[in-house]
Amino acid sequence: HRDLHRLIRRQRQMCIRDRLIGASMGSTGGGFKQYRLIILFKEFRRVIERSIGPKEKIYVVKMRGEVVNDEEVIYHIDIIGLYIIALLFTTLLFTITGYTLVDSLFVSSSALGTVGLQTSIVGHGLEWWLKLVLSIDMLLGRLEILTVVSAIYSVFKK
């Protein structure tokens, strides 16, 4: 744990980025998945092409040669947004408790990415409620945020 705490800032930032992106679709790892990031970039490109290209042209997002419908594009972008909100919320809780921003991002992204790699701030001395927050993040990262939110919504809808 102590060696991870000593990682230089750039290495930690790369770890944070990689944990958020996560693995490929269908994997058991957390993160918002590489597939969704590719869709996000393709949607950015489509928005730019629409704004500067011919108005009569139809612009689409394609993955593996197949058109991804707009509803699915929005769904994947929403998932990325929910992950970012969860990351920022957990990071905020850690920083207002006195941890550095980089340490807070590091532990938050590790929990959401269900990686398990932590710095020395996570241990016996960590406040119980921050451990609970990290546990919830691990659950959200493993089961997918929208799945958990949908399950909670269906319970309270009744």
C-alpha positions in Angstrom: 0.0 0.0 0.0 2.7 2.5 0.8 4.4 2.0 -2.6 1.1 2.9 -4.3 0.9 6.1 -2.2 4.3 7.1 -3.5 3.4 6.8 -7.1 4.1 10.0 -8.9 1.1 12.1 -9.8 1.1 11.3 -13.5 1.1 7.5 -12.8 -1.8 8.0 -10.5 -3.7 10.0 -13.0 -3.2 7.2 -15.6 -4.5 4.7 -13.1 -7.6 6.8 -12.4 -8.3 7.1 -16.1 -7.9 3.4 -16.7 -10.1 2.4 -13.8 -12.9 4.7 -15.0 -12.8 3.3 -18.5 -12.7 -0.2 -17.3 -12.7 -3.3 -19.4 -14.7 -4.5 -22.4 -18.4 -5.1 -22.5 -19.5 -8.3 -20.8 -16.5 -8.3 -18.5 -16.9 -8.6 -14.7 -14.8 -5.5 -14.1 -16.3 -2.1 -13.3 -15.9 1.1 -15.1 -18.0 2.5 -17.9 -16.4 0.2 -20.5 -14.3 0.8 -23.6 -17.3 0.3 -25.9 -19.2 3.2 -24.3 -16.1 5.5 -24.6 -15.8 4.7 -28.3 -19.5 5.5 -28.8 -19.1 8.7 -26.9 -16.2 9.8 -29.2 -18.1 8.7 -32.3 -21.1 10.8 -31.1 -18.8 13.8 -30.6 -17.6 13.4 -34.1 -21.2 13.1 -35.4 -22.2 16.3 -33.6 -19.2 18.1 -35.2 -20.0 16.7 -38.6 -23.6 17.7 -38.4 -22.7 21.3 -37.5 -20.2 21.7 -40.4 -21.4 19.2 -43.0 -24.3 19.3 -45.5 -27.7 19.6 -43.8 -29.3 17.0 -46.1 -26.8 14.2 -45.1 -27.8 11.7 -42.5 -25.1 11.2 -39.9 -25.0 8.0 -37.9 -22.8 6.3 -35.3 -21.5 2.9 -36.4 -19.9 0.1 -34.3 -18.4 -2.8 -36.2 -20.1 -1.7 -39.4 -23.6 -1.6 -37.9 -25.6 1.5 -37.1 -26.2 2.2 -33.4 -29.6 3.8 -33.0 -29.8 7.2 -31.2 -31.6 5.7 -28.2 -28.7 3.3 -27.6 -26.1 6.1 -28.0 -27.9 8.2 -25.4 -28.2 5.2 -23.1 -24.4 4.7 -23.2 -23.6 8.4 -22.8 -26.0 8.5 -19.8 -24.1 5.5 -18.2 -20.8 7.4 -18.5 -22.5 10.5 -17.0 -23.7 8.5 -14.0 -20.3 7.0 -13.4 -18.8 10.5 -13.5 -21.4 11.8 -11.0 -20.7 8.8 -8.7 -17.0 9.5 -9.0 -17.3 13.2 -8.2 -19.7 12.5 -5.3 -17.3 10.0 -3.7 -14.3 12.2 -4.4 -16.0 15.2 -2.8 -16.8 13.2 0.3 -13.2 12.1 0.7 -11.8 15.6 0.0 -14.1 17.3 2.5 -12.9 14.7 5.1 -9.4 15.9 4.5 -7.9 13.6 1.9 -6.0 15.0 -1.1 -7.8 15.3 -4.4 -5.6 12.8 -6.1 -5.9 10.3 -3.3 -9.7 10.8 -3.3 -9.9 10.3 -7.0 -7.6 7.2 -6.8 -9.7 5.4 -4.2 -13.0 6.4 -5.8 -12.1 5.3 -9.2 -10.7 2.0 -7.8 -14.0 1.3 -6.0 -16.1 2.1 -9.1 -13.8 0.2 -11.3 -13.9 -2.8 -8.9 -10.1 -3.0 -9.2 -9.2 -3.4 -5.5 -6.0 -1.4 -5.8 -5.8 1.2 -3.0 -3.5 3.6 -1.3 -2.7 3.6 2.3 -5.6 5.8 3.2 -8.0 2.9 2.9 -7.5 0.8 6.0 -8.5 0.3 9.6 -8.4 4.0 10.3 -10.8 5.0 7.6 -14.1 6.3 8.9 -16.9 3.7 8.8 -19.2 5.8 6.6 -16.4 6.3 4.0 -15.9 2.5 3.9 -19.7 2.2 3.3 -19.5 4.7 0.5 -16.7 2.7 -1.1 -18.7 -0.5 -0.7 -21.7 1.1 -2.4 -19.3 2.3 -5.2 -18.0 -1.2 -5.6 -21.6 -2.5 -5.9 -22.5 0.2 -8.4 -19.3 -0.5 -10.4 -19.8 -4.3 -10.5 -23.6 -4.4 -11.2 -23.7 -1.2 -13.4 -25.1 2.0 -12.0 -28.3 2.1 -14.1 -29.1 -1.5 -13.1 -28.9 -0.6 -9.4 -30.8 2.6 -9.9 -33.5 0.7 -11.8 -33.8 -1.9 -9.2 -34.2 0.7 -6.4 -36.7 2.6 -8.4 -38.8 -0.5 -9.0 -38.9 -1.3 -5.3 -40.0 2.2 -4.3 -42.4 2.5 -7.3 -44.7 -0.2 -5.8 
